[in-house]
Each structure stands twice: as C-alpha cells, then as structure tokens.
Amino acid sequence: MTPSDSRETYWEIRGMSFTKKDRIIQSKSGKTFPELSPSVLSEALAQALKEEFGALGSSVKTVARLTNSNERAVRNWFDGKNSPSADNLVILMRHSDQILRTVLELADRRDLVLAVGLSGLRAQLVDVLTAIDNAQG
C-alpha cells in the first residue's frame, strides 16, 4: 500500500505516526514553550543593540553597514519597532555577544548564556595578559 492509495500518511503506514502526546510540542524538560510576542523580541533586541553599539546615529550607521541593511530599517530595530530578519540576526549574533546572550535568554537557554559569558571573560583576560607582556618588554 502506498500513501496515494489511502488517506493514511507515510508515517502511519510505516508505523511511525505521532502519538497524541507527541503532537503537543514540549521542550526537553517537559514544559511547554513560552510564547514570545514580536514586541517582546523587538524590545529585547533594541535594548541589546543600544547596550552593544550605543544609541547614537553613528551606531545605526555601523549596524547598517555590518548587516548591509537600510539605515531606516536599522533605526526601527534600535527603536524596538521591528526586529531584524533571521539573516541579519545571525550576523548581529556573530558580532555581538550582547545580542547572542539576549537571543539565548529569550530561547530560555541560560546554560549557553553562561558559556558565552565565560568565553567573553577569557578573551578579556587574554587581552589583559597581552598588554602586561607588552608593557614588560
């Protein structure tokens, strides 16, 4: 029997259909996923952008160049009116630990937020040790 011969799906024919319990999307911990409204995302990213890049007009230009985006669109990100596209969000996460931390916190991945923080501290420590070495000779 093929799926076209019946109303059954491929998964049901192969004995791999989802159970009623499986159809309810849950996290690994068993909790349901919290709702994330577009305004919560926009406001959180706006705050992170301001913390990382500052709230100056030059900051908008910097982020626009970084993401190859229109300055008006980027201004809307800084104002919390809109959020960056997925592509631009990934670019921002590559260049900003603050944006990365914000996204991880919104995704309820606090374990990874800690890892990002430790990575940032390590980089700062390496910079300090390099400066000390350079000052000594």
C-alpha positions, 0 to 999 in steps of 0.5 A, a space after each residue: 500500500 502506498 500513501 496515494 492509495 489511502 488517506 493514511 500518511 507515510 508515517 502511519 503506514 510505516 508505523 511511525 505516526 505521532 502519538 497524541 502526546 507527541 503532537 503537543 510540542 514540549 521542550 526537553 524538560 517537559 514544559 511547554 514553550 513560552 510564547 514570545 510576542 514580536 514586541 517582546 523580541 523587538 524590545 529585547 533586541 533594541 535594548 541589546 543593540 543600544 547596550 552593544 553599539 550605543 544609541 547614537 546615529 553613528 551606531 545605526 550607521 555601523 549596524 547598517 553597514 555590518 548587516 548591509 541593511 537600510 539605515 531606516 530599517 536599522 533605526 526601527 530595530 534600535 527603536 524596538 519597532 521591528 526586529 531584524 530578519 533571521 539573516 541579519 540576526 545571525 550576523 548581529 549574533 556573530 558580532 555581538 555577544 550582547 545580542 547572542 546572550 539576549 537571543 539565548 535568554 529569550 530561547 530560555 537557554 541560560 546554560 549557553 548564556 553562561 558559556 558565552 559569558 565565560 568565553 567573553 571573560 577569557 578573551 578579556 583576560 587574554 587581552 589583559 595578559 597581552 598588554 602586561 607582556 607588552 608593557 614588560 618588554 
